[in-house]
Amino acid sequence: MDEAKQLVNNIVAACQEKKAKDIVIINMTNLPGAICRYFVICQGNTPTQTTAISEEIIDSVKKKTKERPVSIDGMREGRWIGIDYGTVIVHVFLPELRDFYDIEHLWEDAETEAIPDID
């Protein structure tokens, strides 16, 4: 398994640890000119939960892989948090913003994988 896919798996595990919902992996490795190899998209019910999910991703990935994000945006508001690892970009949304921006469907040619929710 390559490093980017391993990073995705660590991110998904961190999302599940904080009960993120509707986790989707978008594999963009076969799309020419893509800005990254993978997107991981999920949602939390409140700004507090989206922040907790994001913090868990950052802490867990750092512990498991020693990797740190290139940039993080949106932590203060907790409405749409972006975490950029270079090869993988994570989006943690509130449900209404996720529905509004619908970024899953911007790359319809990409392979998507829905991860079942853990209750």
Helices and strands as residue ranges (DSSP letters): H 3-17, E 21-27, E 38-43, H 47-65, E 71-73, E 80-84, E 88-93, H 95-101, G 103-107, E 111-115
